[in-house]
Amino acid sequence: MDAVLQALADQSRRTVLGILRDHPASAGELAEALPIARPGVSRHLRVLREAGLVDVRQEAQRRIYSLRPEAFVEVDEWLEDYRALWQNRLDALHTEIARGRKSRR
């Protein structure tokens, strides 16, 4: 999971993942979406591949990258406890807001 979190820490890699969330893309298409040189894009794609977040396949002369959603399962499970914590706090806030509305009537 550490490799996934480190990969997600970079804005350019999150941009790549956002694009791949919608559709597979070639390395060239991904490079056009980022304000960095192609060698930098290649390094970001390597980090994402090594973290297990993307797959790559060869189509003629192009490399096509696609998202591996299953790679996010471990992070999602780790975040579940934090989601529950925030949900409880938001529920309590909702209750307090409702009480405040009742007391103003």
N, CA and C atoms as a LAMMPS dump frame, in Angstrom:
ITEM: TIMESTEP
0
ITEM: NUMBER OF ATOMS
315
ITEM: BOX BOUNDS ff ff ff
-5.0000000000000000e+02 5.0000000000000000e+02
-5.0000000000000000e+02 5.0000000000000000e+02
-5.0000000000000000e+02 5.0000000000000000e+02
ITEM: ATOMS id mol type element x y z
1 1 1 N 0.822 -1.191 0
2 1 2 C 0 0 0
3 1 3 C 0.869 1.259 0
4 2 1 N 2.061 1.19 0.593
5 2 2 C 2.931 2.363 0.627
6 2 3 C 3.268 2.85 -0.78
7 3 1 N 3.542 1.91 -1.692
8 3 2 C 3.867 2.295 -3.074
9 3 3 C 2.688 2.997 -3.729
10 4 1 N 1.486 2.534 -3.442
11 4 2 C 0.285 3.162 -4.011
12 4 3 C 0.136 4.578 -3.463
13 5 1 N 0.282 4.74 -2.156
14 5 2 C 0.136 6.07 -1.557
15 5 3 C 1.217 7.022 -2.061
16 6 1 N 2.442 6.527 -2.217
17 6 2 C 3.505 7.377 -2.751
18 6 3 C 3.2 7.768 -4.194
19 7 1 N 2.665 6.841 -4.97
20 7 2 C 2.308 7.153 -6.348
21 7 3 C 1.197 8.204 -6.392
22 8 1 N 0.251 8.098 -5.486
23 8 2 C -0.879 9.037 -5.451
24 8 3 C -0.481 10.415 -4.93
25 9 1 N 0.675 10.522 -4.305
26 9 2 C 1.105 11.788 -3.705
27 9 3 C 1.447 12.847 -4.744
28 10 1 N 1.685 12.451 -5.98
29 10 2 C 2.114 13.386 -7.009
30 10 3 C 0.927 13.845 -7.864
31 11 1 N 0.798 15.158 -8.056
32 11 2 C -0.32 15.721 -8.819
33 11 3 C -0.335 15.226 -10.263
34 12 1 N 0.818 15.131 -10.901
35 12 2 C 0.853 14.668 -12.295
36 12 3 C 0.345 13.237 -12.4
37 13 1 N 0.716 12.401 -11.46
38 13 2 C 0.241 11.02 -11.497
39 13 3 C -1.251 10.956 -11.221
40 14 1 N -1.756 11.818 -10.35
41 14 2 C -3.208 11.845 -10.117
42 14 3 C -3.931 12.309 -11.374
43 15 1 N -3.332 13.241 -12.116
44 15 2 C -3.926 13.681 -13.376
45 15 3 C -4.004 12.514 -14.36
46 16 1 N -2.923 11.751 -14.459
47 16 2 C -2.908 10.578 -15.347
48 16 3 C -4.007 9.602 -14.927
49 17 1 N -4.115 9.324 -13.642
50 17 2 C -5.141 8.399 -13.17
51 17 3 C -6.54 8.924 -13.463
52 18 1 N -6.736 10.226 -13.362
53 18 2 C -8.031 10.815 -13.687
54 18 3 C -8.4 10.603 -15.146
55 19 1 N -7.432 10.737 -16.017
56 19 2 C -7.676 10.498 -17.447
57 19 3 C -7.997 9.025 -17.676
58 20 1 N -7.2 8.158 -17.069
59 20 2 C -7.391 6.723 -17.269
60 20 3 C -8.669 6.211 -16.615
61 21 1 N -9.182 6.943 -15.65
62 21 2 C -10.463 6.568 -15.035
63 21 3 C -11.573 6.616 -16.082
64 22 1 N -11.441 7.549 -17.028
65 22 2 C -12.466 7.713 -18.06
66 22 3 C -12.271 6.794 -19.257
67 23 1 N -11.004 6.525 -19.615
68 23 2 C -10.726 5.701 -20.799
69 23 3 C -9.244 5.365 -20.872
70 24 1 N -8.905 4.24 -21.488
71 24 2 C -7.493 3.947 -21.725
72 24 3 C -6.888 5.015 -22.641
73 25 1 N -5.592 5.234 -22.512
74 25 2 C -4.941 6.271 -23.315
75 25 3 C -3.514 5.862 -23.638
76 26 1 N -3.042 6.382 -24.751
77 26 2 C -1.653 6.132 -25.133
78 26 3 C -0.733 7.035 -24.32
79 27 1 N 0.533 6.671 -24.3
80 27 2 C 1.513 7.488 -23.599
81 27 3 C 1.541 8.896 -24.187
82 28 1 N 1.405 8.995 -25.504
83 28 2 C 1.389 10.312 -26.158
84 28 3 C 0.213 11.162 -25.728
85 29 1 N -0.973 10.559 -25.641
86 29 2 C -2.161 11.299 -25.193
87 29 3 C -1.976 11.787 -23.752
88 30 1 N -1.409 10.94 -22.924
89 30 2 C -1.182 11.332 -21.535
90 30 3 C -0.149 12.451 -21.453
91 31 1 N 0.872 12.374 -22.29
92 31 2 C 1.91 13.416 -22.299
93 31 3 C 1.322 14.767 -22.702
94 32 1 N 0.369 14.755 -23.623
95 32 2 C -0.26 16.014 -24.056
96 32 3 C -1.057 16.67 -22.935
97 33 1 N -1.525 15.873 -21.99
98 33 2 C -2.348 16.398 -20.898
99 33 3 C -1.522 16.958 -19.745
100 34 1 N -0.214 16.723 -19.768
101 34 2 C 0.628 17.158 -18.661
102 34 3 C 1.612 18.225 -19.118
103 35 1 N 1.897 19.193 -18.254
104 35 2 C 2.821 20.27 -18.617
105 35 3 C 4.289 19.911 -18.358
106 36 1 N 4.649 18.667 -18.66
107 36 2 C 6.03 18.226 -18.45
108 36 3 C 6.52 17.507 -19.703
109 37 1 N 7.826 17.356 -19.806
110 37 2 C 8.428 16.693 -20.967
111 37 3 C 8.089 15.201 -20.967
112 38 1 N 8.129 14.607 -22.141
113 38 2 C 7.787 13.18 -22.274
114 38 3 C 8.626 12.264 -21.397
115 39 1 N 9.925 12.498 -21.229
116 39 2 C 10.669 11.622 -20.317
117 39 3 C 10.1 11.645 -18.886
118 40 1 N 9.625 12.8 -18.455
119 40 2 C 9 12.907 -17.136
120 40 3 C 7.709 12.115 -17.075
121 41 1 N 6.938 12.173 -18.153
122 41 2 C 5.69 11.409 -18.221
123 41 3 C 6.005 9.915 -18.147
124 42 1 N 7.038 9.493 -18.858
125 42 2 C 7.438 8.081 -18.829
126 42 3 C 7.811 7.645 -17.418
127 43 1 N 8.512 8.502 -16.693
128 43 2 C 8.873 8.17 -15.308
129 43 3 C 7.624 8.032 -14.435
130 44 1 N 6.674 8.944 -14.619
131 44 2 C 5.421 8.867 -13.849
132 44 3 C 4.666 7.584 -14.187
133 45 1 N 4.618 7.225 -15.443
134 45 2 C 3.927 6 -15.848
135 45 3 C 4.616 4.761 -15.271
136 46 1 N 5.934 4.781 -15.204
137 46 2 C 6.663 3.662 -14.611
138 46 3 C 6.3 3.522 -13.127
139 47 1 N 6.243 4.647 -12.41
140 47 2 C 5.877 4.608 -10.983
141 47 3 C 4.475 4.029 -10.821
142 48 1 N 3.552 4.465 -11.662
143 48 2 C 2.176 3.969 -11.59
144 48 3 C 2.102 2.475 -11.903
145 49 1 N 2.881 2.025 -12.893
146 49 2 C 2.926 0.595 -13.224
147 49 3 C 3.495 -0.21 -12.062
148 50 1 N 4.598 0.258 -11.504
149 50 2 C 5.245 -0.463 -10.404
150 50 3 C 4.368 -0.511 -9.16
151 51 1 N 3.538 0.497 -8.97
152 51 2 C 2.614 0.515 -7.829
153 51 3 C 1.383 -0.349 -8.103
154 52 1 N 1.25 -0.829 -9.324
155 52 2 C 0.117 -1.673 -9.682
156 52 3 C -1.148 -0.916 -10.006
157 53 1 N -1.031 0.394 -10.23
158 53 2 C -2.21 1.217 -10.494
159 53 3 C -2.632 1.234 -11.961
160 54 1 N -1.711 0.937 -12.857
161 54 2 C -2.043 0.923 -14.285
162 54 3 C -1.46 -0.327 -14.942
163 55 1 N -2.1 -0.733 -16.016
164 55 2 C -1.602 -1.788 -16.896
165 55 3 C -1.201 -1.138 -18.202
166 56 1 N -0.319 -1.794 -18.927
167 56 2 C 0.094 -1.289 -20.236
168 56 3 C 0.061 -2.446 -21.224
169 57 1 N -0.387 -2.152 -22.436
170 57 2 C -0.359 -3.136 -23.498
171 57 3 C 0.181 -2.466 -24.755
172 58 1 N 0.804 -3.251 -25.568
173 58 2 C 1.393 -2.741 -26.808
174 58 3 C 0.379 -2.89 -27.931
175 59 1 N 0.15 -1.824 -28.684
176 59 2 C -0.683 -1.857 -29.891
177 59 3 C 0.144 -1.236 -30.999
178 60 1 N 0.688 -2.081 -31.844
179 60 2 C 1.599 -1.638 -32.907
180 60 3 C 2.742 -0.859 -32.27
181 61 1 N 2.88 0.415 -32.617
182 61 2 C 3.97 1.238 -32.072
183 61 3 C 3.582 1.98 -30.796
184 62 1 N 2.346 1.836 -30.374
185 62 2 C 1.866 2.6 -29.222
186 62 3 C 1.728 1.732 -27.982
187 63 1 N 1.937 2.36 -26.845
188 63 2 C 1.666 1.724 -25.562
189 63 3 C 0.368 2.317 -25.04
190 64 1 N -0.583 1.459 -24.73
191 64 2 C -1.873 1.898 -24.229
192 64 3 C -1.947 1.575 -22.741
193 65 1 N -2.24 2.592 -21.958
194 65 2 C -2.327 2.464 -20.504
195 65 3 C -3.787 2.431 -20.084
196 66 1 N -4.07 1.61 -19.093
197 66 2 C -5.421 1.542 -18.537
198 66 3 C -5.334 1.418 -17.022
199 67 1 N -6.378 1.879 -16.375
200 67 2 C -6.448 1.881 -14.916
201 67 3 C -6.703 0.471 -14.401
202 68 1 N -6.105 0.147 -13.279
203 68 2 C -6.355 -1.121 -12.592
204 68 3 C -7.123 -0.798 -11.308
205 69 1 N -8.454 -0.735 -11.384
206 69 2 C -9.237 -0.336 -10.21
207 69 3 C -9.011 -1.229 -8.992
208 70 1 N -8.707 -2.501 -9.223
209 70 2 C -8.509 -3.403 -8.075
210 70 3 C -7.318 -2.978 -7.215
211 71 1 N -6.41 -2.206 -7.776
212 71 2 C -5.256 -1.734 -7.011
213 71 3 C -5.662 -0.743 -5.918
214 72 1 N -6.838 -0.179 -6.048
215 72 2 C -7.305 0.804 -5.07
216 72 3 C -8.051 0.165 -3.902
217 73 1 N -8.309 -1.141 -3.981
218 73 2 C -9.099 -1.821 -2.95
219 73 3 C -8.448 -1.716 -1.58
220 74 1 N -7.153 -1.96 -1.494
221 74 2 C -6.467 -1.918 -0.201
222 74 3 C -6.533 -0.517 0.409
223 75 1 N -6.351 0.5 -0.412
224 75 2 C -6.431 1.882 0.086
225 75 3 C -7.854 2.186 0.53
226 76 1 N -8.826 1.727 -0.251
227 76 2 C -10.226 1.947 0.094
228 76 3 C -10.571 1.291 1.429
229 77 1 N -10.076 0.079 1.633
230 77 2 C -10.331 -0.608 2.906
231 77 3 C -9.669 0.132 4.067
232 78 1 N -8.466 0.642 3.854
233 78 2 C -7.768 1.391 4.89
234 78 3 C -8.518 2.679 5.229
235 79 1 N -9.075 3.305 4.214
236 79 2 C -9.798 4.562 4.424
237 79 3 C -11.163 4.364 5.079
238 80 1 N -11.685 3.157 5.056
239 80 2 C -13.03 2.896 5.574
240 80 3 C -13.189 3.349 7.022
241 81 1 N -12.195 3.098 7.869
242 81 2 C -12.29 3.534 9.265
243 81 3 C -12.386 5.052 9.365
244 82 1 N -11.66 5.748 8.516
245 82 2 C -11.696 7.215 8.53
246 82 3 C -13.023 7.726 7.984
247 83 1 N -13.542 7.031 6.984
248 83 2 C -14.859 7.394 6.452
249 83 3 C -15.914 7.269 7.541
250 84 1 N -15.85 6.186 8.303
251 84 2 C -16.813 5.972 9.384
252 84 3 C -16.686 7.067 10.44
253 85 1 N -15.463 7.431 10.771
254 85 2 C -15.226 8.498 11.741
255 85 3 C -15.88 9.801 11.272
256 86 1 N -15.639 10.158 10.016
257 86 2 C -16.215 11.395 9.5
258 86 3 C -17.729 11.3 9.373
259 87 1 N -18.229 10.148 8.994
260 87 2 C -19.678 10.006 8.88
261 87 3 C -20.343 10.213 10.23
262 88 1 N -19.754 9.657 11.3
263 88 2 C -20.303 9.86 12.647
264 88 3 C -20.284 11.334 13.015
265 89 1 N -19.201 12.015 12.694
266 89 2 C -19.106 13.442 13.021
267 89 3 C -20.091 14.267 12.195
268 90 1 N -20.264 13.92 10.945
269 90 2 C -21.218 14.641 10.107
270 90 3 C -22.649 14.378 10.562
271 91 1 N -22.917 13.15 10.999
272 91 2 C -24.248 12.846 11.543
273 91 3 C -24.519 13.682 12.79
274 92 1 N -23.508 13.804 13.66
275 92 2 C -23.667 14.606 14.879
276 92 3 C -23.883 16.076 14.521
277 93 1 N -23.157 16.566 13.531
278 93 2 C -23.343 17.95 13.08
279 93 3 C -24.758 18.152 12.542
280 94 1 N -25.238 17.206 11.765
281 94 2 C -26.599 17.289 11.221
282 94 3 C -27.628 17.349 12.361
283 95 1 N -27.406 16.53 13.381
284 95 2 C -28.309 16.525 14.534
285 95 3 C -28.313 17.882 15.229
286 96 1 N -27.136 18.461 15.419
287 96 2 C -27.038 19.771 16.077
288 96 3 C -27.699 20.862 15.23
289 97 1 N -27.536 20.813 13.958
290 97 2 C -28.173 21.8 13.074
291 97 3 C -29.692 21.665 13.161
292 98 1 N -30.185 20.433 13.151
293 98 2 C -31.629 20.211 13.267
294 98 3 C -32.151 20.726 14.599
295 99 1 N -31.415 20.516 15.679
296 99 2 C -31.826 21.031 16.998
297 99 3 C -31.876 22.556 16.985
298 100 1 N -30.882 23.159 16.341
299 100 2 C -30.855 24.619 16.264
300 100 3 C -32.051 25.173 15.511
301 101 1 N -32.455 24.51 14.46
302 101 2 C -33.631 24.946 13.678
303 101 3 C -34.896 24.836 14.512
304 102 1 N -35.007 23.754 15.277
305 102 2 C -36.197 23.549 16.12
306 102 3 C -36.285 24.626 17.201
307 103 1 N -35.13 24.989 17.785
308 103 2 C -35.136 25.953 18.879
309 103 3 C -35.457 27.366 18.383
310 104 1 N -35.22 27.644 17.101
311 104 2 C -35.534 28.97 16.536
312 104 3 C -37.017 29.133 16.22
313 105 1 N -37.73 28.055 16.138
314 105 2 C -39.165 28.111 15.767
315 105 3 C -40.032 28.539 16.871
